[in-house]
Amino acid sequence: MYIVTVEFTVAPEQVAHFMRLVVDNARASRAQEPGCRQFDVCVMPEAPNLVFLYEAYDDRGAFEAHLATAHYRSFDAAVRDMVAGKVVRSYVRTDP
């Protein structure tokens, strides 16, 4: 299993719009990508402009396929100016 985490720092005035777009992207990923096993969108309650994604894919190829989808490319372009910071990390799940 290939795991990707993304930490976004969103401009405070853009949080509501960003959240609509990121949730739409997550739902499309879960529904349309056979290699996407999990795509969670999380928010820190005390800092709602900090958004954390936890994504699980069958393998790195499935994640790369995700990056090539129309819904991801559209999301990425739409949020570019809303994001003040972004940290992406990838892991290989070893257990279970």
N, CA, C and O atoms as a GROMACS GRO file, in nm:
protein
  384
    1MET      N    1   0.086  -0.116   0.000
    1MET     CA    2   0.000   0.000   0.000
    1MET      C    3   0.090   0.123   0.000
    1MET      O    4   0.187   0.131   0.076
    2TYR      N    5   0.057   0.218  -0.085
    2TYR     CA    6   0.132   0.343  -0.098
    2TYR      C    7   0.050   0.453  -0.031
    2TYR      O    8  -0.065   0.477  -0.069
    3ILE      N    9   0.108   0.519   0.067
    3ILE     CA   10   0.038   0.620   0.146
    3ILE      C   11   0.095   0.757   0.114
    3ILE      O   12   0.216   0.775   0.104
    4VAL      N   13   0.006   0.853   0.098
    4VAL     CA   14   0.046   0.992   0.074
    4VAL      C   15  -0.026   1.079   0.176
    4VAL      O   16  -0.147   1.066   0.198
    5THR      N   17   0.050   1.168   0.239
    5THR     CA   18  -0.011   1.269   0.325
    5THR      C   19   0.021   1.406   0.267
    5THR      O   20   0.129   1.429   0.212
    6VAL      N   21  -0.074   1.494   0.281
    6VAL     CA   22  -0.055   1.632   0.234
    6VAL      C   23  -0.104   1.725   0.344
    6VAL      O   24  -0.214   1.708   0.397
    7GLU      N   25  -0.022   1.821   0.378
    7GLU     CA   26  -0.059   1.923   0.476
    7GLU      C   27  -0.067   2.057   0.403
    7GLU      O   28   0.033   2.106   0.350
    8PHE      N   29  -0.185   2.114   0.401
    8PHE     CA   30  -0.206   2.244   0.338
    8PHE      C   31  -0.222   2.352   0.445
    8PHE      O   32  -0.287   2.330   0.547
    9THR      N   33  -0.162   2.466   0.421
    9THR     CA   34  -0.194   2.587   0.495
    9THR      C   35  -0.268   2.675   0.396
    9THR      O   36  -0.212   2.720   0.296
   10VAL      N   37  -0.395   2.698   0.425
   10VAL     CA   38  -0.483   2.769   0.333
   10VAL      C   39  -0.501   2.912   0.381
   10VAL      O   40  -0.512   2.937   0.501
   11ALA      N   41  -0.503   3.006   0.288
   11ALA     CA   42  -0.531   3.145   0.323
   11ALA      C   43  -0.666   3.151   0.395
   11ALA      O   44  -0.764   3.099   0.343
   12PRO      N   45  -0.672   3.212   0.513
   12PRO     CA   46  -0.795   3.208   0.594
   12PRO      C   47  -0.921   3.249   0.519
   12PRO      O   48  -1.027   3.190   0.539
   13GLU      N   49  -0.911   3.348   0.434
   13GLU     CA   50  -1.030   3.394   0.361
   13GLU      C   51  -1.074   3.299   0.250
   13GLU      O   52  -1.180   3.317   0.191
   14GLN      N   53  -0.992   3.197   0.222
   14GLN     CA   54  -1.021   3.100   0.116
   14GLN      C   55  -1.065   2.963   0.169
   14GLN      O   56  -1.092   2.873   0.090
   15VAL      N   57  -1.071   2.947   0.301
   15VAL     CA   58  -1.095   2.814   0.359
   15VAL      C   59  -1.225   2.751   0.309
   15VAL      O   60  -1.224   2.635   0.267
   16ALA      N   61  -1.334   2.823   0.312
   16ALA     CA   62  -1.463   2.765   0.272
   16ALA      C   63  -1.459   2.717   0.127
   16ALA      O   64  -1.505   2.606   0.096
   17HIS      N   65  -1.406   2.798   0.038
   17HIS     CA   66  -1.397   2.761  -0.103
   17HIS      C   67  -1.301   2.642  -0.122
   17HIS      O   68  -1.332   2.548  -0.195
   18PHE      N   69  -1.186   2.648  -0.056
   18PHE     CA   70  -1.090   2.538  -0.063
   18PHE      C   71  -1.153   2.407  -0.017
   18PHE      O   72  -1.135   2.303  -0.081
   19MET      N   73  -1.227   2.412   0.093
   19MET     CA   74  -1.286   2.289   0.148
   19MET      C   75  -1.385   2.226   0.049
   19MET      O   76  -1.388   2.104   0.035
   20ARG      N   77  -1.464   2.307  -0.017
   20ARG     CA   78  -1.556   2.251  -0.118
   20ARG      C   79  -1.478   2.179  -0.228
   20ARG      O   80  -1.514   2.070  -0.270
   21LEU      N   81  -1.372   2.243  -0.273
   21LEU     CA   82  -1.293   2.185  -0.383
   21LEU      C   83  -1.219   2.059  -0.340
   21LEU      O   84  -1.216   1.961  -0.415
   22VAL      N   85  -1.160   2.058  -0.221
   22VAL     CA   86  -1.083   1.942  -0.177
   22VAL      C   87  -1.176   1.823  -0.148
   22VAL      O   88  -1.140   1.709  -0.177
   23VAL      N   89  -1.293   1.849  -0.093
   23VAL     CA   90  -1.388   1.740  -0.070
   23VAL      C   91  -1.437   1.683  -0.203
   23VAL      O   92  -1.449   1.561  -0.216
   24ASP      N   93  -1.466   1.768  -0.300
   24ASP     CA   94  -1.505   1.718  -0.433
   24ASP      C   95  -1.394   1.632  -0.493
   24ASP      O   96  -1.422   1.527  -0.552
   25ASN      N   97  -1.270   1.675  -0.480
   25ASN     CA   98  -1.157   1.598  -0.533
   25ASN      C   99  -1.146   1.463  -0.462
   25ASN      O  100  -1.125   1.360  -0.528
   26ALA      N  101  -1.158   1.462  -0.332
   26ALA     CA  102  -1.149   1.337  -0.256
   26ALA      C  103  -1.260   1.241  -0.296
   26ALA      O  104  -1.235   1.122  -0.318
   27ARG      N  105  -1.382   1.290  -0.308
   27ARG     CA  106  -1.495   1.205  -0.346
   27ARG      C  107  -1.477   1.149  -0.487
   27ARG      O  108  -1.506   1.032  -0.511
   28ALA      N  109  -1.430   1.232  -0.578
   28ALA     CA  110  -1.406   1.184  -0.715
   28ALA      C  111  -1.296   1.078  -0.716
   28ALA      O  112  -1.305   0.980  -0.789
   29SER      N  113  -1.194   1.098  -0.636
   29SER     CA  114  -1.084   1.001  -0.630
   29SER      C  115  -1.134   0.867  -0.579
   29SER      O  116  -1.103   0.763  -0.637
   30ARG      N  117  -1.212   0.869  -0.471
   30ARG     CA  118  -1.265   0.743  -0.416
   30ARG      C  119  -1.360   0.675  -0.513
   30ARG      O  120  -1.360   0.552  -0.523
   31ALA      N  121  -1.441   0.752  -0.582
   31ALA     CA  122  -1.543   0.694  -0.670
   31ALA      C  123  -1.489   0.648  -0.806
   31ALA      O  124  -1.537   0.550  -0.861
   32GLN      N  125  -1.390   0.719  -0.859
   32GLN     CA  126  -1.349   0.697  -0.997
   32GLN      C  127  -1.215   0.627  -1.015
   32GLN      O  128  -1.182   0.583  -1.125
   33GLU      N  129  -1.137   0.616  -0.908
   33GLU     CA  130  -1.003   0.559  -0.922
   33GLU      C  131  -0.997   0.423  -0.853
   33GLU      O  132  -1.000   0.415  -0.730
   34PRO      N  133  -0.988   0.316  -0.932
   34PRO     CA  134  -0.987   0.183  -0.870
   34PRO      C  135  -0.868   0.159  -0.777
   34PRO      O  136  -0.878   0.076  -0.687
   35GLY      N  137  -0.757   0.229  -0.796
   35GLY     CA  138  -0.640   0.211  -0.711
   35GLY      C  139  -0.639   0.296  -0.586
   35GLY      O  140  -0.549   0.284  -0.504
   36CYS      N  141  -0.739   0.384  -0.571
   36CYS     CA  142  -0.750   0.469  -0.452
   36CYS      C  143  -0.834   0.396  -0.348
   36CYS      O  144  -0.953   0.373  -0.369
   37ARG      N  145  -0.773   0.359  -0.238
   37ARG     CA  146  -0.841   0.282  -0.133
   37ARG      C  147  -0.895   0.368  -0.021
   37ARG      O  148  -0.990   0.329   0.048
   38GLN      N  149  -0.836   0.486  -0.002
   38GLN     CA  150  -0.880   0.574   0.105
   38GLN      C  151  -0.835   0.716   0.070
   38GLN      O  152  -0.726   0.736   0.017
   39PHE      N  153  -0.920   0.812   0.101
   39PHE     CA  154  -0.885   0.952   0.079
   39PHE      C  155  -0.962   1.033   0.182
   39PHE      O  156  -1.080   1.065   0.164
   40ASP      N  157  -0.894   1.064   0.291
   40ASP     CA  158  -0.957   1.136   0.402
   40ASP      C  159  -0.915   1.282   0.401
   40ASP      O  160  -0.799   1.315   0.377
   41VAL      N  161  -1.011   1.370   0.426
   41VAL     CA  162  -0.986   1.513   0.439
   41VAL      C  163  -1.009   1.548   0.586
   41VAL      O  164  -1.118   1.525   0.639
   42CYS      N  165  -0.907   1.604   0.651
   42CYS     CA  166  -0.912   1.634   0.794
   42CYS      C  167  -0.878   1.781   0.816
   42CYS      O  168  -0.798   1.840   0.743
   43VAL      N  169  -0.940   1.839   0.919
   43VAL     CA  170  -0.915   1.978   0.954
   43VAL      C  171  -0.882   1.984   1.103
   43VAL      O  172  -0.943   1.914   1.184
   44MET      N  173  -0.786   2.068   1.137
   44MET     CA  174  -0.752   2.091   1.277
   44MET      C  175  -0.857   2.187   1.335
   44MET      O  176  -0.864   2.302   1.291
   45PRO      N  177  -0.937   2.143   1.432
   45PRO     CA  178  -1.047   2.229   1.482
   45PRO      C  179  -1.002   2.366   1.531
   45PRO      O  180  -1.071   2.465   1.509
   46GLU      N  181  -0.888   2.373   1.596
   46GLU     CA  182  -0.843   2.502   1.648
   46GLU      C  183  -0.773   2.588   1.542
   46GLU      O  184  -0.741   2.704   1.567
   47ALA      N  185  -0.749   2.531   1.425
   47ALA     CA  186  -0.686   2.606   1.315
   47ALA      C  187  -0.746   2.554   1.184
   47ALA      O  188  -0.682   2.476   1.113
   48PRO      N  189  -0.867   2.598   1.151
   48PRO     CA  190  -0.938   2.542   1.034
   48PRO      C  191  -0.872   2.567   0.900
   48PRO      O  192  -0.914   2.510   0.799
   49ASN      N  193  -0.769   2.651   0.897
   49ASN     CA  194  -0.699   2.672   0.770
   49ASN      C  195  -0.585   2.571   0.752
   49ASN      O  196  -0.514   2.575   0.651
   50LEU      N  197  -0.567   2.480   0.848
   50LEU     CA  198  -0.470   2.370   0.833
   50LEU      C  199  -0.547   2.245   0.794
   50LEU      O  200  -0.626   2.192   0.873
   51VAL      N  201  -0.524   2.199   0.674
   51VAL     CA  202  -0.599   2.086   0.617
   51VAL      C  203  -0.501   1.973   0.590
   51VAL      O  204  -0.395   1.993   0.531
   52PHE      N  205  -0.538   1.853   0.634
   52PHE     CA  206  -0.454   1.735   0.623
   52PHE      C  207  -0.525   1.630   0.540
   52PHE      O  208  -0.641   1.598   0.565
   53LEU      N  209  -0.456   1.577   0.441
   53LEU     CA  210  -0.510   1.468   0.359
   53LEU      C  211  -0.434   1.340   0.389
   53LEU      O  212  -0.311   1.341   0.402
   54TYR      N  213  -0.508   1.230   0.400
   54TYR     CA  214  -0.449   1.097   0.415
   54TYR      C  215  -0.504   1.014   0.300
   54TYR      O  216  -0.624   0.990   0.291
   55GLU      N  217  -0.414   0.970   0.212
   55GLU     CA  218  -0.454   0.897   0.092
   55GLU      C  219  -0.383   0.763   0.088
   55GLU      O  220  -0.264   0.754   0.117
   56ALA      N  221  -0.456   0.659   0.053
   56ALA     CA  222  -0.398   0.525   0.041
   56ALA      C  223  -0.428   0.471  -0.099
   56ALA      O  224  -0.543   0.472  -0.144
   57TYR      N  225  -0.324   0.424  -0.165
   57TYR     CA  226  -0.334   0.371  -0.301
   57TYR      C  227  -0.275   0.230  -0.305
   57TYR      O  228  -0.196   0.193  -0.219
   58ASP      N  229  -0.315   0.153  -0.405
   58ASP     CA  230  -0.263   0.018  -0.420
   58ASP      C  231  -0.110   0.018  -0.431
   58ASP      O  232  -0.042  -0.068  -0.374
   59ASP      N  233  -0.058   0.116  -0.504
   59ASP     CA  234   0.086   0.125  -0.527
   59ASP      C  235   0.118   0.264  -0.581
   59ASP      O  236   0.029   0.346  -0.602
   60ARG      N  237   0.245   0.289  -0.603
   60ARG     CA  238   0.286   0.422  -0.653
   60ARG      C  239   0.223   0.451  -0.789
   60ARG      O  240   0.188   0.566  -0.817
   61GLY      N  241   0.210   0.349  -0.873
   61GLY     CA  242   0.147   0.370  -1.004
   61GLY      C  243   0.005   0.421  -0.992
   61GLY      O  244  -0.038   0.505  -1.070
   62ALA      N  245  -0.070   0.370  -0.894
   62ALA     CA  246  -0.208   0.417  -0.872
   62ALA      C  247  -0.208   0.564  -0.829
   62ALA      O  248  -0.295   0.641  -0.870
   63PHE      N  249  -0.110   0.603  -0.748
   63PHE     CA  250  -0.100   0.743  -0.709
   63PHE      C  251  -0.064   0.830  -0.830
   63PHE      O  252  -0.120   0.937  -0.848
   64GLU      N  253   0.029   0.784  -0.911
   64GLU     CA  254   0.065   0.860  -1.030
   64GLU      C  255  -0.053   0.872  -1.126
   64GLU      O  256  -0.070   0.975  -1.192
   65ALA      N  257  -0.135   0.768  -1.134
   65ALA     CA  258  -0.258   0.775  -1.215
   65ALA      C  259  -0.352   0.881  -1.158
   65ALA      O  260  -0.417   0.954  -1.233
   66HIS      N  261  -0.360   0.890  -1.025
   66HIS     CA  262  -0.441   0.994  -0.960
   66HIS      C  263  -0.397   1.133  -1.004
   66HIS      O  264  -0.480   1.219  -1.036
   67LEU      N  265  -0.266   1.155  -1.006
   67LEU     CA  266  -0.213   1.286  -1.044
   67LEU      C  267  -0.246   1.323  -1.189
   67LEU      O  268  -0.245   1.440  -1.225
   68ALA      N  269  -0.275   1.224  -1.272
   68ALA     CA  270  -0.306   1.248  -1.413
   68ALA      C  271  -0.455   1.266  -1.440
   68ALA      O  272  -0.493   1.298  -1.553
   69THR      N  273  -0.540   1.247  -1.339
   69THR     CA  274  -0.685   1.257  -1.362
   69THR      C  275  -0.726   1.402  -1.385
   69THR      O  276  -0.661   1.495  -1.339
   70ALA      N  277  -0.834   1.416  -1.456
   70ALA     CA  278  -0.888   1.550  -1.482
   70ALA      C  279  -0.933   1.617  -1.352
   70ALA      O  280  -0.912   1.736  -1.334
   71HIS      N  281  -0.995   1.540  -1.262
   71HIS     CA  282  -1.043   1.603  -1.139
   71HIS      C  283  -0.927   1.651  -1.052
   71HIS      O  284  -0.938   1.756  -0.988
   72TYR      N  285  -0.817   1.576  -1.047
   72TYR     CA  286  -0.702   1.625  -0.969
   72TYR      C  287  -0.639   1.748  -1.035
   72TYR      O  288  -0.610   1.846  -0.967
   73ARG      N  289  -0.618   1.744  -1.166
   73ARG     CA  290  -0.556   1.857  -1.234
   73ARG      C  291  -0.640   1.984  -1.218
   73ARG      O  292  -0.586   2.093  -1.199
   74SER      N  293  -0.772   1.968  -1.225
   74SER     CA  294  -0.862   2.082  -1.206
   74SER      C  295  -0.852   2.135  -1.063
   74SER      O  296  -0.843   2.256  -1.043
   75PHE      N  297  -0.854   2.046  -0.965
   75PHE     CA  298  -0.840   2.087  -0.825
   75PHE      C  299  -0.708   2.159  -0.803
   75PHE      O  300  -0.705   2.267  -0.743
   76ASP      N  301  -0.599   2.101  -0.850
   76ASP     CA  302  -0.466   2.158  -0.829
   76ASP      C  303  -0.457   2.300  -0.886
   76ASP      O  304  -0.402   2.389  -0.822
   77ALA      N  305  -0.510   2.320  -1.004
   77ALA     CA  306  -0.507   2.452  -1.066
   77ALA      C  307  -0.596   2.551  -0.991
   77ALA      O  308  -0.559   2.668  -0.974
   78ALA      N  309  -0.712   2.504  -0.945
   78ALA     CA  310  -0.807   2.593  -0.879
   78ALA      C  311  -0.758   2.641  -0.743
   78ALA      O  312  -0.789   2.754  -0.703
   79VAL      N  313  -0.683   2.559  -0.672
   79VAL     CA  314  -0.642   2.596  -0.535
   79VAL      C  315  -0.504   2.660  -0.528
   79VAL      O  316  -0.463   2.706  -0.421
   80ARG      N  317  -0.433   2.663  -0.635
   80ARG     CA  318  -0.294   2.711  -0.635
   80ARG      C  319  -0.277   2.844  -0.562
   80ARG      O  320  -0.184   2.859  -0.483
   81ASP      N  321  -0.365   2.939  -0.588
   81ASP     CA  322  -0.352   3.071  -0.526
   81ASP      C  323  -0.414   3.079  -0.387
   81ASP      O  324  -0.401   3.181  -0.320
   82MET      N  325  -0.479   2.972  -0.342
   82MET     CA  326  -0.540   2.969  -0.209
   82MET      C  327  -0.444   2.916  -0.104
   82MET      O  328  -0.465   2.936   0.016
   83VAL      N  329  -0.339   2.849  -0.148
   83VAL     CA  330  -0.251   2.774  -0.059
   83VAL      C  331  -0.126   2.856  -0.027
   83VAL      O  332  -0.053   2.898  -0.116
   84ALA      N  333  -0.105   2.876   0.103
   84ALA     CA  334   0.015   2.947   0.150
   84ALA      C  335   0.131   2.850   0.174
   84ALA      O  336   0.247   2.891   0.173
   85GLY      N  337   0.099   2.723   0.195
   85GLY     CA  338   0.202   2.622   0.218
   85GLY      C  339   0.147   2.484   0.191
   85GLY      O  340   0.028   2.457   0.208
   86LYS      N  341   0.237   2.396   0.148
   86LYS     CA  342   0.196   2.259   0.115
   86LYS      C  343   0.314   2.166   0.140
   86LYS      O  344   0.424   2.190   0.089
   87VAL      N  345   0.290   2.061   0.217
   87VAL     CA  346   0.393   1.961   0.244
   87VAL      C  347   0.336   1.825   0.205
   87VAL      O  348   0.233   1.783   0.258
   88VAL      N  349   0.404   1.757   0.113
   88VAL     CA  350   0.361   1.625   0.067
   88VAL      C  351   0.464   1.523   0.113
   88VAL      O  352   0.584   1.542   0.098
   89ARG      N  353   0.414   1.414   0.170
   89ARG     CA  354   0.502   1.304   0.212
   89ARG      C  355   0.443   1.174   0.160
   89ARG      O  356   0.322   1.158   0.150
   90SER      N  357   0.531   1.080   0.127
   90SER     CA  358   0.484   0.948   0.083
   90SER      C  359   0.551   0.840   0.167
   90SER      O  360   0.664   0.855   0.213
   91TYR      N  361   0.476   0.731   0.185
   91TYR     CA  362   0.519   0.620   0.269
   91TYR      C  363   0.478   0.490   0.203
   91TYR      O  364   0.391   0.488   0.116
   92VAL      N  365   0.540   0.383   0.244
   92VAL     CA  366   0.496   0.249   0.208
   92VAL      C  367   0.447   0.185   0.337
   92VAL      O  368   0.523   0.175   0.433
   93ARG      N  369   0.324   0.142   0.339
   93ARG     CA  370   0.267   0.082   0.461
   93ARG      C  371   0.329  -0.056   0.480
   93ARG      O  372   0.333  -0.136   0.386
   94THR      N  373   0.377  -0.081   0.599
   94THR     CA  374   0.440  -0.209   0.628
   94THR      C  375   0.354  -0.299   0.716
   94THR      O  376   0.378  -0.420   0.720
   95ASP      N  377   0.256  -0.244   0.786
   95ASP     CA  378   0.170  -0.324   0.871
   95ASP      C  379   0.038  -0.254   0.886
   95ASP      O  380   0.040  -0.134   0.913
   96PRO      N  381  -0.076  -0.316   0.871
   96PRO     CA  382  -0.093  -0.459   0.844
   96PRO      C  383  -0.072  -0.491   0.699
   96PRO      O  384  -0.083  -0.607   0.659
   0.00000   0.00000   0.00000
